[in-house]
Amino acid sequence: MTMRRGTHGSGPAGRAVPDRSAPFAQKMAYYRSQHTGRAIRLTHLVGIPGVAFALPVVFARPRIGLPVFAASWAVQIAGHVLFEHNRPALADGPLTYQLCGLANWCEEVADLVGRAGAADLVSRAGAADPWAAATGRGSDQA
């Protein structure tokens, strides 16, 4: 199993790594390009909050925090090796892509919550008047 590695001028999958002075939006686009599959996004959906949880716990309770921290990173790295076949974007800028990962995680969660809310609204909108279904009012009680 070979991981594709780029030179300093190109990313793991051939896309150019943005320069340090590039806008954050460009760095987010690069980060997203390195996390395209459902499986890799799922590993990060679990791994990123694991790392965020473990960081303060490492100092308060190292016996708990260190294994959670290591396992969370292992899940994410395994996702890159097994599913995306590239190296983590973190290798191209530790702090920048740590923030990109957190921002991307927030987007993913918002998307999941938004989809769940929309599905719930659609399922309740089976009546002739979708607003009536959403508000619990009948069409004659406007």
ABEGO torsion letter per residue (X at the ends): XBBBBBBAABBAAGBBBBBAABBAAAAAAAAAAABABAAAAAAAAAAAAAAAAAAAAAAABAAAAAAAAAAAAAAAAAAAAAAAGBBBAAAAGAAAAAAAAAAAAAAAAAAAAAAAAAAAAAAAAABABAAAAAAGBBAAAX
